[in-house]
Amino acid sequence: MGLIKAAIGAAGGVMADQWKEFFYCDAIPADVLMVKGQKRFSGRSSNTKGSDNIISSGSGIAVADGQCMLIVEQGKVVEVCAEPGEFTFDNSSEPSVFSGNLGDSLLKTFQTIGKRFTYGGDTGKDQRVYYINTKELTDNKFGTANPVPFRVVDANIGLDIDVSVRASGVYSYKIADPLLFYTNVCGNVSSQYDRSQLDSQLKTEFISALQPGFARLSELGLRPNQIIAHNTEMEDAMNRALSKKWGEKRGLQVVSVAFGSVTLPEEDAEMIKNAQRAAVLRDPTMAAATLTGAQADAMRTAAGNSAGAMTGFMGMNMAGGQNAAATAQSLYAMGQQKPAEVSSSQNSWKCTCGAVAAGNFCTECGAAKPAEGWKCSCGAVNKGRFCAECGAKKPVGEPLYRCDKCGWQPEDPHHPPKFCPECGDPFDDNDKA
């Protein structure tokens, strides 16, 4: 009786699976990363007795925008499709008389009946359709429970110190490699793989990667208060820091990082302010102005002295006598001897806002340092005679001019004026690029 039951089960199962299936997936919710595809049935459908997890040859599979479809057979991915539209699975190992050559299909059908008979009438096979959410997954909040080290470098004042910052905000990511994500993260799930199953791990790794991410921004010469305005650089830095854990292992990619706040402890903020104040006073002219203001305040205080104005002025004169060498007049004289333009430094450059900067970004407006050299047809900027990207030779033509003192370049770089309008330096052969 067992053999007869197996034979009937094998034949009945194969005949029921001759119908083509149609798989689809409704819009994947934002909290779901992968979901198993569903067969579509209706009240008029005769395809209601087919085996679960069996896909007949010629079956149709709908793929929508923001989805990547995977067909998994016996635990192995055999088809991948991320292009919106209808996908026809005509390479299935389960034959259908409604697909392909009728004679070949009938022969394969009888072969499948014999194979199922050896499994007691069961399919002995597992085929599934999965849909992976490839849309941007937003609103992932983060915050640093402990301060993160950040190196502050300001070449203008010679500042190089380490401070602690606290940051909070949101980030978004997406599944950039669905095949890698399926293989290493979710695998053969019964129905769906939720975002909550992975988010806590991702958030911990994201926060731990903030330190190397901040280190990258520090190399660019940014200050803590400029981090919020440089989200693009932070996204690149986070992708570099997470490339192995997220990109190479899970197929994930950081899309956007938005900081709500980046704060310093009061003592660190005060330390930077004091260093900036001290650096300002290295300029004799600024020191003279500060001294003049202090003397004016002292005169106002002396005039209102409770012991009498004369007593106040006597004390002020005694203090002035002890520091006679540092008079405002001598400091102003020292300032006039100092070159007016700091831009003569080889590493400094003048921003469009008028500020002189020494790093890769302007300390006033945050603009990036303009590229120097000549631009190749491939888009790369080079300084030598050949392009470092494509090997093309530098175009031969009229020389390009750029002021060798302040870096100013005329609108027509081939025909400069006689004198630089920014620093007054005359154009000569030294200004040829």
SVG drawing of the C-alpha trace seen along z (x, -y; Angstrom):
<svg xmlns="http://www.w3.org/2000/svg" viewBox="-14 -114 75 116">
<polyline fill="none" stroke="black" stroke-width="0.4" points="0.0,0.0 2.9,-2.3 4.3,-2.1 0.9,-2.7 0.3,-5.7 3.8,-7.0 3.1,-6.5 -0.3,-8.3 1.2,-11.1 4.1,-11.6 1.9,-11.6 -0.7,-13.9 1.9,-16.3 3.7,-16.6 0.4,-17.2 -0.7,-19.8 2.7,-21.6 2.3,-21.8 0.5,-25.1 2.7,-28.2 2.9,-30.3 2.9,-34.1 4.9,-35.6 4.6,-39.2 5.5,-41.4 3.5,-44.4 5.5,-47.5 8.1,-46.4 7.6,-48.3 10.5,-50.5 11.1,-48.2 11.5,-45.0 14.8,-44.2 13.8,-41.0 10.4,-39.2 9.5,-35.9 7.5,-36.2 3.9,-35.1 2.0,-33.1 -1.0,-35.0 -4.4,-33.1 -7.9,-34.1 -11.3,-32.6 -11.2,-31.5 -7.7,-30.0 -7.3,-26.2 -3.7,-26.4 -4.6,-25.8 -3.1,-22.4 0.4,-22.9 3.3,-22.1 4.8,-24.8 8.2,-26.1 8.0,-24.7 8.4,-27.0 7.3,-25.6 9.3,-26.4 8.0,-29.5 6.5,-31.0 6.3,-34.8 7.8,-37.0 7.0,-40.7 9.8,-43.0 9.0,-46.6 11.2,-49.7 13.3,-49.5 13.3,-45.7 15.8,-43.0 14.4,-39.5 16.4,-36.4 15.4,-32.8 16.9,-30.3 16.9,-26.6 18.1,-24.0 19.6,-26.8 21.6,-28.3 20.8,-31.5 20.3,-30.7 18.7,-33.9 19.0,-37.6 17.0,-40.4 16.9,-44.1 15.3,-45.5 11.7,-46.6 9.2,-44.6 8.2,-40.9 10.9,-38.2 10.2,-34.8 11.9,-31.8 12.3,-29.4 15.3,-27.6 13.5,-25.8 14.3,-22.2 10.5,-21.6 9.0,-21.1 5.6,-22.3 3.7,-21.2 2.7,-24.8 6.3,-25.9 8.8,-25.0 8.5,-22.0 5.6,-19.8 7.4,-16.5 10.4,-17.5 8.1,-18.7 6.2,-15.5 9.4,-13.5 10.8,-15.6 7.4,-15.4 7.6,-11.5 11.2,-11.8 10.1,-14.1 7.3,-11.6 9.9,-8.9 12.2,-11.1 9.4,-12.0 8.4,-8.4 11.8,-7.7 11.0,-10.4 7.7,-8.6 5.7,-11.0 7.2,-14.2 8.9,-16.8 12.4,-16.4 13.1,-19.9 12.9,-23.5 12.5,-26.6 11.8,-30.0 11.5,-33.6 12.8,-36.4 12.5,-40.2 15.2,-42.4 14.5,-46.0 17.0,-48.2 15.5,-51.6 17.3,-54.0 16.5,-53.1 16.2,-56.4 15.8,-57.8 18.4,-55.7 19.2,-57.8 22.5,-57.8 24.3,-59.5 27.6,-59.2 27.2,-58.0 30.9,-58.8 32.9,-61.6 34.8,-60.9 38.4,-62.2 38.9,-64.8 42.1,-66.4 41.9,-70.2 44.6,-71.5 44.7,-75.2 47.8,-76.0 47.0,-79.7 47.7,-79.9 49.9,-76.8 47.2,-75.0 47.3,-71.2 45.4,-69.7 43.1,-66.8 39.6,-67.6 36.5,-65.5 33.3,-65.9 29.8,-64.6 27.6,-64.1 24.1,-63.1 22.0,-62.9 20.6,-60.5 22.0,-58.3 20.6,-56.3 21.9,-53.2 20.9,-50.9 21.5,-47.3 24.0,-47.9 24.8,-44.2 21.6,-42.1 23.4,-38.8 26.1,-39.4 23.4,-40.5 21.3,-37.4 24.4,-35.1 25.9,-36.5 23.0,-38.1 19.5,-36.7 19.6,-33.4 16.5,-31.2 14.0,-32.9 10.5,-31.4 8.6,-34.7 10.6,-37.9 13.7,-39.5 13.0,-42.6 15.2,-45.6 14.9,-45.4 16.9,-42.1 20.0,-44.0 19.6,-47.7 21.1,-47.4 24.2,-45.8 24.5,-48.4 24.0,-51.3 26.8,-50.1 29.2,-49.6 28.3,-53.1 29.1,-54.8 32.4,-52.9 33.3,-54.1 32.7,-57.8 36.2,-58.0 38.1,-57.1 35.5,-59.2 36.3,-62.2 40.0,-61.5 39.4,-61.8 37.7,-65.1 40.5,-66.3 43.0,-65.5 41.0,-67.9 41.7,-70.7 38.1,-71.1 37.1,-72.4 34.4,-70.8 31.9,-73.5 32.4,-72.9 31.6,-69.2 27.8,-69.8 28.4,-71.7 30.5,-68.9 28.1,-65.9 29.4,-64.7 33.0,-64.3 31.6,-62.6 29.6,-60.1 32.8,-59.2 34.7,-58.9 32.1,-56.6 32.0,-54.4 35.7,-54.0 35.6,-53.2 32.8,-50.7 33.9,-49.3 34.9,-45.9 32.1,-45.3 29.3,-46.7 30.4,-46.8 32.5,-43.6 30.6,-41.4 27.0,-42.6 26.7,-44.5 25.5,-47.7 26.5,-51.3 26.0,-54.5 23.9,-56.9 23.6,-60.0 24.7,-61.4 23.1,-64.4 24.4,-65.8 21.9,-67.3 24.6,-68.7 28.4,-68.4 29.3,-69.8 32.5,-70.3 33.0,-70.2 33.2,-73.7 36.8,-73.3 37.9,-72.2 35.9,-75.0 37.5,-77.6 41.0,-76.1 40.5,-76.6 39.2,-80.2 42.2,-81.0 44.6,-79.6 42.9,-81.7 43.1,-84.8 46.8,-84.3 47.5,-83.7 45.7,-86.9 48.1,-88.8 51.1,-87.5 50.3,-90.1 51.9,-93.3 49.1,-95.4 46.4,-93.4 48.4,-93.5 48.6,-97.2 44.9,-97.5 44.3,-95.3 46.7,-97.3 45.0,-100.6 41.6,-99.2 43.0,-98.0 44.5,-101.5 41.2,-103.1 39.4,-100.8 42.0,-101.5 41.4,-105.3 37.7,-104.9 38.2,-102.8 40.7,-105.3 38.3,-108.1 35.7,-106.4 38.1,-105.3 36.4,-105.6 39.6,-107.0 39.7,-109.8 40.6,-110.1 44.2,-111.2 44.9,-108.0 43.6,-105.9 45.7,-107.7 48.8,-107.3 48.4,-103.6 47.8,-103.5 51.0,-105.5 53.0,-103.2 51.8,-100.1 52.5,-101.9 56.1,-102.7 56.9,-99.1 55.8,-98.1 57.1,-101.1 58.9,-98.8 55.6,-97.5 53.8,-100.7 51.1,-100.8 53.3,-103.1 56.1,-100.5 53.7,-97.7 52.1,-99.7 55.6,-100.3 56.4,-96.6 53.1,-95.8 54.0,-98.2 57.3,-96.4 55.5,-93.1 54.2,-92.1 50.6,-93.0 49.6,-89.8 49.9,-86.5 49.2,-84.9 52.9,-85.0 53.2,-81.7 53.7,-78.8 50.9,-76.8 48.4,-79.6 45.7,-80.5 43.0,-83.1 39.4,-82.1 36.6,-83.8 35.2,-85.2 38.5,-87.1 40.0,-85.1 43.5,-83.6 43.6,-79.9 46.4,-77.3 44.5,-74.0 42.3,-72.3 39.2,-74.3 38.6,-77.9 38.3,-78.6 35.7,-81.3 33.2,-79.9 34.3,-76.2 34.9,-76.4 37.3,-73.8 40.7,-74.8 40.7,-75.3 42.6,-72.7 45.9,-73.7 47.4,-72.7 45.8,-71.9 42.6,-69.9 42.8,-67.0 40.0,-66.0 39.2,-63.0 38.5,-65.4 41.6,-64.8 43.6,-67.8 47.4,-67.5 50.5,-69.5 53.0,-67.6 53.3,-67.2 51.2,-64.0 47.8,-63.1 48.1,-60.8 44.8,-59.1 44.8,-58.5 48.4,-59.4 47.4,-62.1 50.0,-64.8 49.5,-68.3 48.0,-70.4 50.5,-72.7 49.4,-76.3 49.7,-79.7 51.0,-79.6 48.5,-79.9 49.1,-82.6 48.5,-82.5 49.9,-85.0 52.8,-83.4 52.2,-85.6 48.5,-85.2 47.3,-82.5 44.8,-84.8 44.0,-83.7 42.5,-86.0 39.3,-85.1 41.4,-84.7 44.4,-82.8 46.3,-83.2 46.3,-87.0 46.8,-88.4 46.8,-92.1 50.1,-93.9 49.6,-93.7 47.6,-91.4 44.5,-93.2 44.7,-91.3 48.3,-91.9 49.7,-94.3 52.5,-91.9 53.5,-92.3 52.9,-89.4 56.1,-87.9 57.5,-84.5 57.4,-83.4 53.6,-83.4 53.4,-81.0 51.7,-77.7"/>
</svg>
